[in-house]
Amino acid sequence: MAAELRRTTCSRDCPDACGIVAKIEDGRPVSLAGDPAHPVTRGFLCFRTSRYLDLMSGADRLRQPLLRRGGSLVPVSWEEALDTAAAWLKKVRTESGPTAVFHYRSGGSLGILKQIADLFFDQFGPVTGRVGDICSGAGEAAQIEDFGTSDSNALHDLEHSRHILLWGKNPTVSNTHLVPVLKQAKAKGAQLVLVDPIHHKTASLCDDWIQPAPGGDFELALGVARMLFDRGQVVPEAAKFCDGLPEFEAIAQSRSVADWAKAADVPVATLGALADRLADGPTAILVGWGMQRRMRGGAIVRALDALCALSGNLFRSGGGCSFYFKRRKAFTPFGPTVVPPRVLREPVLGHDLLAADPRIRLMWVTAGNPVAMLPDSTTVAAALDSIEHLVVADVFLTETAKRAALVLPVPSLLEDDDLLGAYGHHWIGESRPVVLPPPGIRHEAQLFQDLARRLGMHDFPQDSIDDLKRRALAAVAPLGLSLEALRQNGGTMQSPVSGPQLFPTGKTLTANGKVQLLRTSPAPQSESAAQPPSLPGGSAPLWLFSNSTEKSQASIWSGAGLGDHAWIAVHPDAVPGVADGELVRVASCRAELVARVRHDRDQRRDVAIMPKGGSFERGHAANALVEARPTDLGLGAAYLDCLVTLAPLQGRAR
């Protein structure tokens, strides 16, 4: 049989939402490539997705429901699995009320139809819900406070930029398809500047690299703001389109330029050079996701928003302060917003679960692996182990699924049927099954439809998958983006509700149309982290960065993975006497693990870098070291406000 090419859209938690072309032979996918017709994907895929076929055939792939019996997960039929789930749900609601049920949905799949799970639990209860966002909570909340929305100019508007500031952003790993756009902008004359305490591959793309102190982004931004005020580089009309200008200026003037530079650990000249680049616009600020994962992460992003506005770049083509692209903007929700009767905070979920009164008896996990992905993994694992009925719907047998009483297998990204927005651009994509899922796997919409019938939920939609997609596209179908049009255009179309510029009229989406500037200064970075224990022969306290890698998508690893030990990268002088490749103890105020040292002379001497998404069970999880604390805005998780000490192993094999 001749090979066939079939298109779909990647649904993993990544800003790119790539178009995928799968080569099918004898009904099986044999290779994956980027869709050359997709305006962002441009014919290539990241390492993670290009090797997804290995994951689909791996040992952890779920192929049928599993029910815990006698302490073990054993295969059962879908009929038994759904009957069991329905019985548990009815029993808990009858005996303890709907708030004893907790639905946790995360971003393991960004498909819009995954919201059908929210509708189910709203109609069944409403049940206890989740509040906060560990991924982008502080940054989104900051921009909503300042601009009334968290969205961006069109991606290719960067080709009109004179300067592009990559502030805490590493697109070579976490936003791969931004790189060709940056190169194209550079070919047209744009200068790229990286601002990041960590050295990474993106530095090689840039004309300049600024390496401030970890968490010193606020001081750096305020020092630049002071320069703008002192040099008269704040645009004259700023007073007309900004609220809180005197208060923000007072914050900037509260320290000298030299003091701001010292606090950020950069030369004074660096502040002046950044101020000049902002004044010599159009200048775009691309805000990374890491630095808003601090106790004062919202204040940091608000300071960057202010720099963009005051320098006159917010309302310009080639400008803007881009943290997020509003991926759900084009879609119609499946139901009205329901306020949960009780909420648990995602960044401190383990603690909230254990403290819940009345207790949570049934927890349903959709598209998430909280044991690996939340701070303080030990407490999260203990909390999940305490749940009477833990139900997990997933593609893989994750560390969370292994703790479940019931595991329900759902389609992989190549078997799924859904719609996708993106948080890295404004194109809409359709996810189509390029192969049929194995017989023991069920689409989540159909899963909840079957469950709703068992529970007598007559108002729950029983539409076909295609009709659910049409419902989701109802608002944009009259604008030309119907399901049929999407398919006629190869499964990808530009959103009709997002234009070239986010604020084309010179007004934001706040209540009065003005930028709302930061009016109070946050506490110093030095007050944000507990001190790690002092270890014999150990290092000084180091700021821990748990960073994304080219080989992992959250907690799912492609290729060989981490091996026996996770790695930790440090400057050779950070732990004197420890050789490259040596095993060390890594201790925080919360936990301790063993990792293998990688020397990197390009890093600061006060940082240590571990891979994000390491296995908790195997002692690889950087998140086990991280204290569970919320950010100042948006209930994000302060992952990066974690200090660790490294020391040689005493009397252990190396």
Secondary structure, 3 states (H helix, E strand, C coil): CCCEEEEEECCCCCCCCCEEEEEEECCEEEEEEECCCCCCCCCCCCHHHHCHHHHHCCCCECCCCEEEECCEEEECCHHHHHHHHHHHHHHHHHHHCHHHEEEEECCCCCCHHHHHHHHHHHHHCCCEEEECCCCCHHHHHHHHHHHCCCCCCCHHHHHHCCEEEEECCCHHHHCHHHHHHHHHHHHCCCEEEEECCCCCHHHHHCCEEECCCCCCHHHHHHHHHHHHHHCCCCCCCHHHHEECHHHHHHHHHCCCHHHHHHHHCCCHHHHHHHHHHHHCCCEEEEECCCCCCCCCHHHHHHHHHHHHHHCCCCCCCCCCEECCCCCCCCCCCCCCCCCCCCEEEHHHHHHHHHHCCCCCCEEEEECCCHHHHCCCHHHHHHHHHCCCEEEEEECECCCCHHHCCEEEECCCCCCCCEEECCCCCCEEEEECCCCCCCCCCCCHHHHHHHHHHHCCCCCCCCCCHHHHHHHHCCCCHHHCCCHHHHHHCCCEEECCCCCCCCCCCCCCCCCCCCEECCCCCCCCHHHCCCCCCCCCCCCCCEEEEEECCCCEECCEECCCCCCCCEEEEECHHHCCCCCCCCEEEEECCCCEEEEEEEECCCCCCCEEEEECCCCCCCCCCHHHCCCCCECCCCCCECCCCCEEEEEECCCCCC
